[in-house]
Amino acid sequence: MEPIQKKSTVDLAVEKLIEYVQSDNVTVGDKLPAEVVLCKELNISRTTMREAYRVLQSQGYLEIQIGKGAFVKSKERDFIQEAIEWISSHKVQMKDYLFVRMALDPLAARLAAETATENDVDELCKIHKLFVDAVHRRDNAALELYDAKYHECIAQITHNDLLLSLVRITNHYFKILRQTSFRFEAHVDHALMPHEQILASIAQKQPEKAAQASIEHMRTAFQDLCGWQPKL
């Protein structure tokens, strides 16, 4: 079971402001009431209000104009804008994660190609098909789930318990990154071909091809998320 999450004052303020923005009395382009008025109505500090504004701006609801105030930009959450903001503010963190995967994933692919049985390949094929189905549906949650399962399955095929544990740890920390990245259709498409190449190499017992396909997969991820590719 998931632990009960306590909501911060900022989270509660964000929820109230979203309710206000999405109400029938507000239209796109409207200016929000003055900060001091909203702070009084919500019984929060101006610091809390400004943090809530920052969150709503990153989610695409508000446009903040210096010296003029906050204006309604959209009545719906802009997930692409939010993803862009998240990626922009987490570049160092993403770089660290990707470098770890650059070390782990090719090793797992190489070993899996050496040890995979027909049953192992069948299981990996099933997971890959579920990922492909999620691509066609543009199901973000399923994409994150089956991408993680795909890479974990490769690690399981190696029968190396330490490697499997490390892949599971990186999958845990990669969860939000995957969810954010897969909001971009190009990033989803860039995962499909490498997955197919890695799968084919493992099925054909070609360790070096599997490792190289995995390296190229990570290089593309670096390009998509960080705007550059590491030199190896």
Order of alpha helices (4+ residues) and beta strands (2+ residues): alpha-alpha-alpha-beta-beta-alpha-alpha-alpha-alpha-alpha-alpha-alpha
